[in-house]
Amino acid sequence: MTEKIKTLQIIHLAICAGTILAYFFVGEISLEKLKIPDVSTLSIIYTLIPILAYIISTFLFRSQIKQIDPKLKLEDKLPFYQAASIMRWAILEGAAFILLFLKPDYILFGFLIIVYLIFLRPTEERIKNDLSDNNF
């Protein structure tokens, strides 16, 4: 089981590292860009992107986890957990890239998404907690 968890951790690391590198090289990071931007009625959608990404990714992750047969052993549940996790991370990564490329003024919100993405690092304890009794 630890090999499967390490594989999932490597996938997570690659997603996080790729997003961070993109922000580092494309984002032209400066202190002026790391401020909260002025929100107008036309750009409110860019403020909603991180919120929607969080809600959608969490909803889809939980719905995928709920579909796992609770009678399966923990190791048999791991491929389903891996697919659900990758889907969750992809949504968050996509939201970060949308902000980076479409509205660079909102780069701070992209950083918040990246911090949350890093926080979602899969550990054995987190996986067991998420899969135990599908307690969502």
Residue, then its C-alpha position, 0 to 999 in steps of 0.5 A: m500500500t505504501e508504494k501506491i501512496k508514494t505514486l499518488q504523492i509523486i503525482h501530487l508533487a508533479i502537479c504542485a511543482g508544475t503549477i508553482l513553476a508556471y507561476f514563477f516563470v510566467g507570473e512575473i511575480s512582484l510585490e505590486k502584483l501580490k496585492i488584492p486587486d480592485v474588483s469591478t462588476l466586470s471582473i467579479i467572475y475572476t474573484l469567484i473562480p477560486i471559490l467555485a474551484y474549491i466547491i466543485s472540486t470538493f463536491l466531485f471528490r466526495s461524490q466519487i468517494k461515496q460511490i466506492d463500495p464500503k465492503l472493499k478492503l482499503e487497498d482495493k479502494l485506493p485506485f478509486y481514491q487516486a482517480a478522485s484525487i487527481m480529478r480534484w487537483a486538476i480542477l484546482e490546477g485549472a483554476a490557478f492557470i485560468l487566473l494566471f493566463l486570463k487575469p494576471d492581476y488576480i495572481l494572489f488568488g492563484f497563490l491561495i489555490i496553490v497553497y490549498l493544493i499543497f495542503l491536500r498532499p496525500t498521506e496514509e492518515r488522510i487516505k484512511n480518514d477519507l476512505s473510512d466508512n465513506n464518511f462524507 
